[in-house]
Amino acid sequence: MSTFIERLIAEETELNERKSKLQTFIESDGFKNIDKEQQSLLKIQFNAMATYSECLRSEEHTSELQSRLHLVC
């Protein structure tokens, strides 16, 4: 596995941990007690994190395929 792929996996792991913590907070009573604007911003942040996580998975997959193609060619 290339160093690049390892970095992507590490970044995705860290991101998913943060995303999980944010989701837990969003589902808590504490979230209901903050300003509606802040709630909205945190939801936007969560959605951005989810999208970025999908991108990282896609890059991992694409890079793996490219590596395998280079080995075959």
N, C-alpha and C positions, 0 to 999 in steps of 0.2 A: 504494500500500500504506500502510495506516495505521501510525502510530507504535506503536500497541498491538501490531499483528501483528509489526512489526519487533522489538519487545522480546521477544515470545514466541519468535520464531525465534532470536534471539541467546541467549536463556536455554536453549533446547533444544540449540543447538550446543555451548554451554559444558557443559551437563549430559552430553551424549553423549561429549564428550572426557573428562570425569572418569570416566564410566561405563566407557569403553574402557580407561582406565588401570587402573581397579580390576579389570576382568575380566582384564587381562594379569597383574596381581599374583596374582589368585585362581588362575590357571593355572600360576603359577611354583612353583619349589621353595621359595622364601622363604615362601610361604603355608603350605606343609606344616610349616614349622618354628615356626609361632606356635601359641599356646595354642588349643585346640579352641573355647573360648568366644569368643575373638576371631575365629576363622574363621567361626563361626556369625553373629556380629554383622556381619561384613563381607559375608557372603552376604545377610543381611537388608537391609543398606544397598544392595547392588547391585540386589536385587529392587525395593526402594522407588524407586530411581533409574529403573529401567526403567518402572515404573508411572507415575511422574511424567512421564517423557518421552512416554509414550502420551497422557497427559492434555494436555500442551502441544500435541501434534500435533492432538488433537481440538479444542482451543480455537482453534487457528489456522484449522482447517477451518470450524468453526462461525462464527467471526468473519468470515471471508471471505464465507461464504454470506449472513450478515446484511448485510454491506456491499453486496453485489450486490443483495439484495432492496430495500434502501433506495434504490439507484440506479434500480431498475425502478419502484418504487412512487411 
